[in-house]
Amino acid sequence: MKVLVTGATGTVGNELVKALLQRGADVRALTRKQPKPGTFPDAVEIALGDLTDPVSIAEAIKGADKLFLLIGSVPDELTQALTAYGLAKQAGLKHVTYLSVFKADQFLDVPHFAAKFAVEQAIRAGGMPYTILRPGYFHQNERRLRPVLNGPGVYPVPAGNQGLAAVDVRDIAEAAAISLTAEGHTGKTYDLVSSELLTGPAAAATWSKLLGKKITYAGHGDFDGFEAELRKTGTPSWIAYDLRVMFQGYVERGLSSTEDQTARFAALLGHQPRTYSSFAAELAKEWAAA
């Protein structure tokens, strides 16, 4: 059984490749250019292609049995996703696992949420066997915060006080691998959320303890400033706007998960999902050893 993995060089895709190999699947990684030696294990087949080029995607799909569909942060996300899905369906693939986002249907003012929900609807109506995964905020997003945590001592993510559903990328990859290699997941939609909600003040307190210094939560009252700061630091303008609307929606409407959602995710994994605080402890040790 061969799985074509889109987004294979990214945070989720790289973990998924490893998880699929551990489960005995053959893996074909879709990449835009030849990856550097050591990027993937030798057992991984490389397919060069671009999700904006249907000809290259059709070629990459040949001989594959299943598809993991992940579209990164691009302005034409909907077009890329529907093109890959349509070509996979046309080729007769047996299953697609699509990586969406938690509560995609409740934040339709956020461009990438709206695109993902539209893809969900197309997949559900398309007739091809599918699983949809809806992860919360990635724990691994915190890797980029090292300069501001260790420098000025600020937790800059406007996470708010209500609590954001969050998840470890390794658990996302494991769930995806299970959906692609085990029976019983066709037609299912899974919320991928851990038991620990993320808030700005709690995150600051966690990092204060782990780093042995005072970390201050930057707050969430100035989204104009947040958006402007993203642009100033090199974030493309359209992404800065998207993230602004997303976090403002989180603060105003919340992105909390329930115990039942976590329990269902744990049942899928066969173990409790990793928590934010446990990942933060891992990351702090990694930084200290570097």
Secondary structure, DSSP 8 states (H G I E B T S, - for coil): -EEEETTTTSHHHHHHHHHHHHTT-EEEEEESS---TTSS-TT-EEEE--TT-HHHHHHHHTT-SEEEE---S-TTHHHHHHHHHHHHHHTT-SEEEEE--TTGGG-TTSHHHHHHHHHHHHHHHH-S-EEEEEE-EEGGGGGGGHHHHHTT-EE-----SS-B-EE-HHHHHHHHHHHHHSSS-TTEEEEE--S--B-HHHHHHHHHHHHTS--EE--SS-HHHHHHHHHHTT--HHHHHHHHHHHHHHHHH-B---HHHHHHHHHHHTS----HHHHHHHHHHHHHH-
